[in-house]
């Protein structure tokens, strides 16, 4: 046995305290990792914009990236100053509020994705091309833009807020741990996404039935699969709220409360 220093004990306590909130980000990352299925959707839809210009199916991910970049650019420079000007006082959305909003948007994204896939699959059956996985359905691929934009916003809100949360809660000696914790969550989420996909595939193709995530997107039920992810995200949202309640106030919130009390005491004394 060897005795640990007080700093080592405090560092371990800080890690254990954030683990529940850290685990809530995994479902969001699982939803983000479903881009390959969205490419299958785009490849079976009409991607032509003008007479000679057609968006490649693999390029639709640029809309998620654009939404993420747009959010990062507008949040600090436009949205917060505008909200502060309207309310007449500084407005700040803390990290946990943004994380929760990102989780909510990721669940909303899965609902929208399931709805679009249901319409696309119904059209494929109605048009008699359900047996051909390479057939193009008479439906514009621009219907996929809402789900890509929602996913970009969810990632921009949740992933960035996670990094801010860990950095603000950990001591300076653990700054490297704080910056890498979100990446570790993404790695674990990728493994969980593969396990979840394989499990659903094995369960839904029992008895000789067509798997929900069949290689033929028109024969499968990707809409059911996305609905399952949406339900999982809603449960995760409830779990996140419970974790936030159990965690209590953050260090930044405690500092703001102390400064508010000091300011009010100074005003009373004056």
N, C-alpha and C positions, 0 to 999 in steps of 0.2 A: 504494500500500500504506500502511496505517496500523497502528501497533502497538496491540494490545489490552492492557488492564490485566490484572493477575493475577486480579482478581475476576471479570472477564468470562470469562476462560478457565475458571475454576473453575465458574462458572454453567453454561457450555456443557457441561462434563464431567458435571455433575450431571444435566442434562437427558438427555444421550446415555446415561447409565448406567441411567436408569429406563425408557427407551423400550421395551426388551423386555418388562418386567413390565407396563408400561402397555398394550401391545398384547394381552396375555392377557385383559384385561377386555372386549375388544370382542365376543368370542363370547358372553359372559354377557349383554351388552346386546342382542345379536342375538336371543337367546332371549327376553329380556324384551319385545322389540318384536313378538312374535307374538300379542299380545292380540286382534287383530282376528279371527284364526282361532278363538280360544277363544270369541269371541262367536258365531261361526257354529255352533260346537258347541252352545252353550247355547240358541240360538234353535231348534234342532231337537230339543230334549229337553224332558221334562216339568218345568217350573219352578214348578209349583204346590206350595206348602207346606201351606196349609190350604184350606178350601173356597173362600174368597173372596180369598185372597192369593197372588199370583204374582210372583216376582222377575223384573224385566225383564232381558233377556239382557245389555244393556250395563252393568248394575249389578253383575255378578259380580266385576268388578275391585276392588270394595271389600274383598273377602276378601284380596287380595294386599296392599292398602294397610294393612288391619288387622293382618296378620301382620308387616309391616314396622314399624309403630308399636309393636306389642306387643314385638317383639324389642328395639327401641331402649329401651323403657321398662324392660324386665326385665333387660337385660344388665348394666348398671352397678349397678342398685339391688338386684337379687335374686340373679342367677346368680353373679357374681363374689364378693360377700360370702359366699354360701352355700358356694361351692367353697373359699374361703380358710378358712372356719371348719372345714370337714371335713378339709382337709389340714393345718391348723395353721400355715399360712404364707401370705403374700400370693400370690394366683394372678392371672396376667395372660396373656391370649391376644394375642400380637402381631399387627400388621396383616397381615403376609403369611400367617399361619395362618388368619386370618379370610377373607382374599381366596381362599385355596385352598379353604376350606370352602364359600364362596359359589359358586365354579366347580363344585365337586362337586355341590352341591344343584341348580344350574341344569341339569346333565346328567341328574341324577335326575328333575328336573321334566319334561324332554323325554321320558324313558322312560315315566313315568307318563301323560303326555299322549298318547303314541302308543298305550299299552295301552288307555286309555279310549276313544280314537277308534276303535281296532280293534273293540272290543265294540260301540260305538254304530253303526258302519257295518254290522257283521254283523247287528245287529238290524234295521236299516233294510232290508237285503236280504231277511231272513227274513220281515219283515212286509209286504213287497211295496210299499214306498214309496220305493224307490231312485230312481225317475224324477221324483219330486216334491221339489224342493229346499226347499219350505216345509212339508213334512210333519213332524209331531211324532212322534218315536220313543217307544215306551213304555219309557222309561228316565229315572230321576230325574236332574235336572241337578246334584244334590248330589254326584254322582260327580266333578264338576269341582273340588270344594273342595280336595282334596289338591294338585293341580297349581298352583292359585292360591296356596295357603299356602306351598308350596315356592318358588314364584317370588318371593313377598314376602320370605321369609327369605334367598334368594340375593341379592336386591338389597340388603337391609339389611346383609348381611355384606360383600359385595364392594364396593359403591359407597362405603359409609362408611369401610371399611378402606383403600380406595384414597386417599381424601382425607387420612386420617391418615398414611398412608405417605409421600405426597408432601410434606406439610407437615413431617414429621419429618426427611426426607432433604434437603430444599432449604434453603439459607440464608435468613435473614429477608428479604433483598432480593428474593427470588423468591417471596414468600408469595402474591402474586396469581396467579403462574403455577401454583403448587401447587394453589390452590383451583379453577382453571379447567381443569386438565389432565383431570380426570375427565369434565367436561362435553364437552370436545373429543372424548374417546373415545366418548361416547354419540352425538355427531353423526356421526363417521366410521362407527360401527357401524350407524346408520340407513341410510347410503348402501350399506354392504356388505350389509345385510339385503335392500334392494330389488334389488341386483344378483344376490344369491343366489336370491331368489324368481323373478326374471325368467329367470335361467339354467335353473333347474329346470323352470320352466313350458315354456320352449322345447325343452328336451331330452326331456321326457316326453310331449309331444304330437306328436312327429314320427311320421310314418306314419299320421296320422289317428287316433291313439289318444287316449284321454281323459287330460287332464293330471292330474298328482297333486294340483295345487291348482286344480281345476276350480271354476267358480262354483257347480256343483251338488256340495255337500259329500258327498252320498251316492254320487255317481258317481266322484269323485276318490279319491285315496289320501293323505289328510292323515296317516294313520298312518305311511306310508313317509317322508313329508316330515319328520315329527317324529323318526323314527328316524335319519334323516340328520343332523339337528341334534344329536341325542344322541351320535352317533358323532363329530361335529366337536367337541363339548364334551369328550369323553374324550381326544381328541388334544390339545386345548387344555390339559387338566389336566396331561398329561405335559409339554407345552411349558412350562407354568408352573413345574413342579418343576425343570426344567432351568435356567430363567431364575433361579430363586431360588438354585440351587446356584452358578451362575456369578456372581451378584451378590455373594455373600458376606454377611458380617454387616452389619446396619444400624447407623446411628449410635447408636440407643437401646440396641441389644444390646452395642455396644462400650463404651458408658458404663456399662452394668450390669456388664460383665466387669471394667472398671477399678475400679469401686467395690467389687466382691467381692474383688479382689486387695488393695486397700488395707485393707479390713476384716480380711482374713486376716493380712496383714502386721502390723497393729496388735495383733491377738490374740497373734501369736507373740512380738512384742517385749515385750508386757506379761507 
